[in-house]
Amino acid sequence: MSMHDVEAEQCALGGMMLSKAVVWEVMEVLEPTDFHDPKHETIARTIVALASSGEPTDPVAVFNRLRDDQTGIDAPYLHHLVEVTPTAANAAYYAGIVRQRAERRRLKEAAVSINQLAAEENETPADLVERARGLVDDVSRSTKRQIRRIGESLPALYESLDQAPEFIKTPWADLNQVVGGLRAGTLTIIGARPGIGKTVVGLQIAHELAREGSVGYVSLEMSESDIQKRLHAQVAQIPMSSLMDHQMMPTHWQSVAKVRAGLEQIPLYIADDLETLTQIQSFARSLARRGNFKGLVVDYLQLMTSGKREESRQQEVSSFSRSLKLLAGDLGIPIIALSQLNRAVEGRKTGKPQLADLRESGSIEQDADVVMLLHRDEKQRPNDLEIIVAKNRHGKQGDVTLKWEGVFARAITRPWSPTALLEKDDLRG
């Protein structure tokens, strides 16, 4: 099959010049860049410009505009386009042919680029695969979307309103009261200064998500064994110091024996050897292909690299947050990205973090659906971990205080919190 159709391009343009009303019918189907012949693209852009300003789109009007722009396209050719067009009524049909051929050309160009990628020696196969996937995705995204009247999608909305929102709960009932839980397709940012508890919170969330299905945990700072030790501290309630210093007591081994079978079976996948965005994307898509993929935790955002030269670190980190947001939507999962806050927090009298404290923030706040900021006052309230829900695109904001158990590297719902008391009443009932 030919990669372009001259006759279809000519008839689409001819129809647009025969009837100004047809211009917008054609533009619903294609873009000017879909025309293979450069002069046809120029003519299409000129027709659209005329129609947008309320001027005629006939060959005379088009030629006058083109002559002013010194394009070199003559009047006889414009009249020829009208002459070869059977009827303006079929212009959208011809436009569809033009669009299909354009998509085939883009796919062919992507295939050539993918073939060239195979010769790259400075990147890993995983990076190359992700770049290849990106090229194909670009072709897919370029496909013209069908316009739908609101009434066509309302039945699906009404049906969903009869159902409870699809949240995956966090480990803390008090936090669920505020945010509901984690929504598929969303990006949640958890920000804190070093040593406050980002990894603790991220790992507890990952463990909770793993009750529902497969979860990926990307550790850019700690080794897999360090993450495993923290998980054992949380689940088996073994002091972190005993695990880190390899000073295990008989009672500790007894605790391990109780949780070992469960930990061996949970679908939690820890990756400590990923650095670049493309590697993380490839890891997530690999888990998605296994099925029942429920979430991804990235620990932490500022340690990611692009493998490319960026104008600024802020732009680079901003591109990471945007890419993770798109990945969450593509895979239909919640992504939780941990983020470091800048030193402005330490100079503040209250010590409480704010949205502006997101380090190298750029568009992190804009891309995130939910932003949670962690705060601990180790002098006044050493046993508290405060989670400040500073942004929630789909719901409430507010502060939640958890009980901090640093010895076990975990945070738990306070026994005297309203939700904890309600849960106790439910158990009694």
C-alpha positions, 0 to 999 in steps of 0.5 A: 500500500502506498504511504500517501494518496495524492487524489484523496489529498486533492479532494479533501482540499477541494471540498474545503474550498467548495464549502466553508462549512466543510472545513471544520468537518475535515479538521475533525478528522485530520491535522494539516501535518497529515498531508504528505505533499508540503504544498497541500499542508500549506494550502490546508493551513491557509484555508483554516486561517481564512475560515477562522477569521470568517473569510471565504475559503474559495480558490480566489481567497486562498490564492490571495492569502498565499500570494501575500505569503509568497508560497509559490503556489499558483491560482491554476493549481487551486482551481484544479483542486476544485475541479477534480473534487466530485462533491464537497459532501465527501470531503470528510471521507477523503480526509479519513484516507489522508489521515490513515496514510499519515498514520502509516507513514508515522508508523514506518518512521517509528520502525526506522527509528527503532531499527536505528536504536538497535545499533546504540551501544551506550544504552542498555537493552531495557532503555532501548525497549522503553524508547522504542515503546515511546516511539510507538506510543507517540504514533498512537497518541497522534491518532485523532480522537473521536469527539463525543457528545456529553450524553453518550458518556453520561450512562457510564457516569451514572452507573459509576455513581451507584458504586463506591469509589475505587480506592485502595486503602492505606495502612492508616484508617485516620488517613483514609478518612481524609483521602479515601485511599489511593486511586488508580491512575493518580500520582501521590507525592510524599515529601519529607526531610531526610530521616523523617520517615519517607521510606517507612511510609512508602514501604508500609503503603507498598506492603498494604497495596500488595494485599490487593495484587502485585506492587513494585518498589523502586529503591534508589537509595537503599539496597534490597536487603535494607528494604527487606530488613525494614519490612521485617521490622515493621511486620515482625516487630523486631527492633531495626537496630537488631536487624541492621547490626545482625544481632538477632536474639532467639525471640527475634527468630521466633518472630521471623518464623511467624511472618516468613511464610506470609512475606515469601508469598506477597507479590512485592517486587523490590528493584534496587538497580534502577536509575533512569526513568526509562528503566523504571517505566520498563520495570512497571510495564513488565509488572503490568504484563504479569497481571493484577498490578496494583501500584508502584512506589518510587523512593525517591524522586530526586535520585532519578536520572534521565541519562540525558543532558537537561537545561536544569535539574528542576526541568529534569525532575519536573519531567520525571513527575510528569512522566510518572503521572502519565505512566499511572494513567497508562497502567491504571495504577496509583504511583507513589513517589517519595520526594525530598523537601528543601532546607527551608523547613528547618529554618521555619519556627514551627518546622512544619513543611509546606508545598513550596518546600518540595525540592527542585519542585518545578511542576511536581505540585502541579502533576501530583493528584495528592501531596502528603508532607511528613513532619516529626517534632522529635523534641516536643512530640517524639512519638508522633508522625504528622501527615499533612495532606497539603493537596488533594485534587479529588477530595479533602485536605487535612492533618493526620497524626499517627503513632511513630514507632521508630524502633520498628520503623513503622507508623501506626494508627494511634490507639485513642484515635476516633477511627481506632475506637470505632474499629474496636466498637465494631469488633465488640459488636 
